[in-house]
Amino acid sequence: MELQLGADHPHTLAAKNNLADVWRCSGEHDKAVAAFSATLEHMEQALDADHPHILEAKSNLALVWMAKSEYALAEDLLGTVLAVQNRVLGSEHRDTLLARHNHTGAKLMLPENNKRALNDLLKVEEQVAAASRRLGLEELHARAVELVAVIRKAIKAKARRGRRH
């Protein structure tokens, strides 16, 4: 594909991103990080900063960081993606809701979460669940409902730990 379309063509870059995602899905996280990082660097030189391929590559790289327990890196990258998605697509677009869901998941894993931060995350994810249900995005709705349950458990566990101390 690269020989026919060129290294900077969006389809070539998307194919490289897809290959990196295969490595991510197969658990080859170091290969995936290297491939996503190289592809993302190339994309940022060849495409507009708000191009969907760049946002997808950043999201995929963030998912690898989460799989490697590098939650701060993932949260930072997903925050960037979420800000662009909100600005470009609006708060109720499918891709924005998915970005918000992934960002909430990354933030949940940060060690500095206190009860207030967890309650804020709960509100955000409840909004994702409601919007995804209203828009008929069943898979995202199910994932959001699951994350709401996880956040509620984290809030209860933090409250129990607070009573013991």
JOPEJO-V426605 format. One record per backbone hydrogen bond with DSSP energy under -0.5 kcal/mol. NH is the residue of the N-H (numbers start at 1). CO is the residue of the C=O. E is the energy in kcal/mol with one decimal. If there is no record, write none. Layout:
[[NH,CO,E] [NH,CO,E]]
//
This chain:
[[5,1,-3.2] [6,1,-0.6] [6,2,-1.7] [9,6,-1.1] [13,9,-2.4] [14,10,-2.4] [15,11,-2.1] [16,12,-2.1] [17,13,-2.1] [18,14,-2.4] [19,15,-2.1] [20,16,-2.1] [21,17,-2.0] [22,18,-1.8] [23,19,-1.8] [24,20,-2.1] [25,21,-2.8] [26,22,-1.7] [27,24,-1.5] [28,23,-2.3] [29,27,-1.7] [32,28,-2.3] [33,29,-2.8] [34,30,-2.1] [35,31,-2.6] [36,32,-3.3] [37,33,-2.6] [38,34,-2.3] [39,35,-2.7] [40,36,-3.0] [41,37,-2.3] [42,38,-2.1] [43,39,-2.9] [44,40,-2.6] [45,41,-1.0] [45,42,-0.5] [46,42,-1.7] [47,43,-3.3] [51,48,-2.2] [54,51,-0.7] [55,51,-1.8] [56,52,-2.5] [57,53,-2.3] [58,54,-2.5] [59,55,-2.3] [60,56,-2.7] [61,57,-2.6] [62,58,-2.4] [63,59,-2.0] [64,60,-1.7] [65,61,-2.3] [66,62,-2.3] [67,63,-2.2] [68,64,-1.8] [69,66,-1.9] [70,65,-3.4] [71,69,-0.9] [74,70,-2.0] [75,71,-3.0] [76,72,-2.1] [77,73,-2.2] [78,74,-2.9] [79,75,-2.1] [80,76,-1.7] [81,77,-2.1] [82,78,-2.7] [83,79,-2.2] [84,80,-1.9] [85,81,-2.9] [86,82,-2.8] [87,83,-1.9] [88,84,-3.2] [89,85,-2.6] [90,85,-1.1] [90,86,-0.8] [93,90,-1.1] [97,93,-2.6] [98,94,-2.2] [99,95,-2.3] [100,96,-2.6] [101,97,-2.4] [102,98,-2.7] [103,99,-2.5] [104,100,-2.4] [105,101,-2.2] [106,102,-2.1] [107,103,-2.7] [108,104,-2.3] [109,105,-0.8] [109,106,-0.8] [110,107,-1.4] [113,110,-1.3] [118,114,-2.5] [119,115,-2.3] [120,116,-2.2] [121,117,-2.4] [122,118,-2.5] [123,119,-2.1] [124,120,-2.1] [125,121,-2.7] [126,122,-2.4] [127,123,-1.8] [128,124,-2.0] [129,125,-2.6] [130,126,-2.3] [131,127,-2.7] [132,128,-2.7] [133,129,-1.9] [134,130,-2.5] [135,131,-2.1] [136,133,-1.2] [137,132,-2.9] [138,136,-1.5] [141,137,-2.7] [142,138,-2.6] [143,139,-2.1] [144,140,-2.6] [145,141,-2.6] [146,142,-2.0] [147,143,-2.2] [148,144,-2.4] [149,145,-1.9] [150,146,-2.0] [151,147,-2.6] [152,148,-2.5] [153,149,-2.0] [154,150,-2.2] [155,151,-2.4] [156,152,-2.3] [157,153,-2.7] [158,154,-2.4] [159,155,-2.2] [160,156,-2.4] [161,157,-2.5] [162,158,-2.1] [163,159,-1.7] [164,160,-1.5] [165,161,-1.1]]
//
